[in-house]
Amino acid sequence: MAANDGDECDPIDVMNANIEPGLAIGAVARRAGIATSVIRYYEDIGLLPAPMRLNGRRRYNLSTVQRLRVIAYAQQAGFTLGEIRELFFGFEAGTPPSVRWEGLVQRKLAELEAQLARIHAMQSLLREGMTCGCLTIEQCTVWLSGLEPSA
């Protein structure tokens, strides 16, 4: 049998029995497009279950890669790791993904709308500041602070 670098999901013969050792952490990291340290961190904080070990080395199945892809998708959508933890563990077993996503998505959309309103207010202030005709910085400080100048 050819030498195996330990990264692929190739069966190995151990005591005349074919055993599927799973994926090494490096292979999972490559498939998910992340660093191995991220995988270990996700294990530490409970987003990933503890993997089985073979000769002391972590071995993963393809469901780990899928979970990492869900985590990446959720992060791209703006969810925090705490919110992602809620997605995985904050519901009764058997709750369909659509129900899990719905509540989280509604909260996230409201949060984004509030952020968008703050961004628009900031843009207005900046645009107004660009039209400043103040002769001294003290006048601008008064304007920016919202205080009226003292007489």
C-alpha positions in Angstrom: 0.0 0.0 0.0 1.3 3.5 -0.9 2.4 5.9 1.9 -0.4 8.1 3.2 0.4 11.6 4.4 -2.5 11.3 6.9 -4.6 14.0 5.3 -7.0 12.1 3.1 -9.8 9.8 4.0 -8.1 6.6 2.8 -8.8 3.4 4.7 -5.8 1.8 6.4 -5.3 -1.8 7.4 -5.0 -2.1 11.2 -4.8 -5.6 12.6 -6.3 -7.0 9.3 -9.4 -4.7 9.6 -10.2 -1.8 7.3 -10.8 1.3 9.5 -11.8 4.6 8.1 -9.6 7.1 10.0 -11.3 10.2 8.8 -9.7 13.5 7.9 -6.7 15.0 9.6 -7.0 18.5 10.8 -4.9 19.9 7.9 -7.2 18.3 5.4 -10.3 19.7 7.1 -8.7 23.2 7.2 -7.8 23.1 3.5 -11.3 22.0 2.5 -12.9 24.7 4.7 -10.3 27.4 3.7 -9.3 28.2 7.3 -6.3 27.7 9.6 -6.0 24.6 11.8 -5.9 27.0 14.8 -9.4 28.1 14.0 -10.7 24.5 14.1 -9.1 24.0 17.5 -10.6 27.3 18.7 -14.0 26.3 17.6 -13.6 23.0 19.5 -12.5 24.9 22.6 -15.6 27.2 22.5 -18.0 24.3 21.7 -18.9 25.2 18.1 -17.3 21.9 16.9 -17.6 18.6 18.8 -14.5 17.0 20.1 -13.1 14.8 17.3 -12.3 11.2 17.6 -8.6 10.5 17.9 -6.4 7.9 16.2 -3.0 7.5 17.7 -3.5 10.7 19.6 -4.3 12.7 16.4 -7.6 14.4 15.7 -9.6 12.7 13.0 -12.7 14.3 11.5 -15.6 13.2 9.3 -17.0 15.3 6.4 -19.8 16.6 8.7 -17.2 18.8 10.3 -16.3 20.3 7.0 -20.0 21.0 6.4 -20.4 22.6 9.9 -17.4 24.8 9.2 -19.0 25.9 5.9 -22.2 26.8 7.8 -20.1 28.8 10.3 -18.4 30.7 7.5 -21.7 31.4 5.7 -23.2 32.7 9.0 -20.1 34.9 9.6 -20.3 36.3 6.1 -23.9 37.2 6.9 -22.7 39.1 10.0 -23.5 36.7 12.7 -21.2 36.6 15.8 -19.8 33.3 17.1 -22.3 33.6 20.0 -25.2 33.9 17.5 -23.8 30.9 15.5 -23.7 28.9 18.8 -27.3 29.8 19.3 -28.1 28.6 15.8 -26.5 25.2 16.5 -27.5 24.7 20.2 -30.2 27.3 21.1 -33.1 25.2 19.9 -34.7 21.9 20.7 -33.3 18.9 18.9 -35.1 18.3 15.6 -35.9 22.0 15.0 -35.6 22.5 11.2 -32.9 24.9 10.0 -35.5 27.3 8.5 -37.0 27.9 11.9 -33.5 28.3 13.5 -32.5 30.8 10.8 -35.8 32.8 10.9 -35.5 34.2 14.4 -31.8 34.9 14.1 -32.2 36.5 10.7 -35.0 38.8 11.9 -32.9 40.0 14.8 -29.8 40.5 12.6 -31.9 42.4 10.0 -33.2 44.8 12.7 -29.6 45.2 14.0 -28.4 46.0 10.5 -31.2 48.5 9.9 -30.2 50.3 13.1 -26.5 50.3 12.0 -27.6 51.6 8.6 -29.5 54.5 10.2 -26.4 55.4 12.3 -24.3 55.3 9.1 -26.7 57.6 7.3 -26.6 60.0 10.3 -22.8 59.9 10.3 -22.7 60.6 6.5 -24.9 63.6 6.9 -22.7 65.0 9.7 -19.6 64.5 7.5 -21.2 66.1 4.5 -22.3 69.0 6.6 -18.8 69.3 8.0 -17.4 69.5 4.5 -19.4 72.8 4.0 -17.9 74.3 7.2 -16.9 77.9 6.8 -15.5 78.3 10.3 -12.5 80.6 10.7 -11.2 78.8 13.8 -11.1 75.3 15.1 -12.9 76.4 18.2 -15.9 77.3 16.1 -15.9 73.9 14.5 -15.5 72.2 17.9 -18.6 74.1 19.1 -20.5 72.9 15.9 -19.3 69.3 16.2 -20.2 69.1 19.9 -23.7 70.4 19.3 -23.1 73.2 21.8 -24.1 76.8 21.2 -21.2 79.3 21.4 -21.2 81.3 24.6 -21.8 85.0 24.2 
